[in-house]
Amino acid sequence: MDDSTVNKALKAAKKLLKKQDSGSMKVKVLAKLVAELMGDGENYKKFKKCITKSEKFSVEGKEIGRAHV
């Protein structure tokens, strides 16, 4: 994925988190929503990889990060 696509995906993730009522969202669910917004709903795994490789960020107290299983 090129840098502009990664930046668009991360911006979409932030917007989705801002709209989310609860304080958390699983990365897989977020990646699927981002993939749908980006027009590539079937390949959510590349967006999940993009989100998990980026440094952890938060939007109004809502953090994106990997859950410890």
Secondary structure as GFF3:
##gff-version 3
##sequence-region A 1 69
A	DSSP	alpha_helix	3	19	.	.	.	ID=ss1
A	DSSP	alpha_helix	27	37	.	.	.	ID=ss2
A	DSSP	three_ten_helix	41	43	.	.	.	ID=ss3
A	DSSP	alpha_helix	44	53	.	.	.	ID=ss4
A	DSSP	beta_strand	57	59	.	.	.	ID=ss5
A	DSSP	beta_strand	62	64	.	.	.	ID=ss6
###
